[in-house]
Amino acid sequence: MGITIIFKIAAAGIVVTVLSQVLKHSGREEQAFLLSLAGLIMVLFWIVPYISELFETMETLFIM
């Protein structure tokens, strides 16, 4: 796992936060909520392969 995934998650968090605040101040709370939810799902799709790799590594470690 490289440092780039951490930077990608941080950048996505900053972009989602800024856009969500803009939408909230313009009176579009539903769209702000959906944007936050979409950002969370996007980050989860990025992280799931790393979590799967972690579980596989733990499994092979404890089988030995």
N, C-alpha and C positions, 0 to 999 in steps of 0.2 A: 504494500500500500504506500503510495507516494504522498507527498505533501500537497500535490495538486488537487486531490479530492477535498482537502480541508479548505483550500482557497476557493474551489468551486462552490462549496456549501456556504462559505462566508459571503461570497459575491451574490449568490442567489438569495440569501437571507437579507442582505442590504437592499437589493433591488425590490424584493417583495415587500419589505417594510416601508420603503419610500412610496412605492405605488399604492400600497394599502392606505397609508396616511393621506395621500392625495385624494383617493376615492372617498375616504371617510369625511374629509373636510368639504367635499363637494356634494355630500348628502347621498352617496351611493354605498350604503353599508353592506347590502347584499353582495354587490360585486367585490367589495373589499374582502368579505368573508370567503367568497369563492376563489379569489386570487390567493389568499393565504392557504386555503386548502389545496389548491393546485401546486403551490410552492412546496408544501409539505410532502405531497405525493411524489413530486419530481425528485426531491432529495431522498425519499425512501427508496425509489427505484435505483438511485445511484449507490445507496448503501447496502442494499440486500445482497449483492454478490460478495461483498466483503464479509458480511455476517455469515453467509453460507460457507465461505472459505474458512472462517474462524471455527465454525462447528466441525467441519471436516478435519481440520488440524487437531482439534481437541479430541475427536474420536480416534484418530490414528495414534495420538499420544497415549491415551489411556488403554488402547488395545495391547500395546507393547507390554 
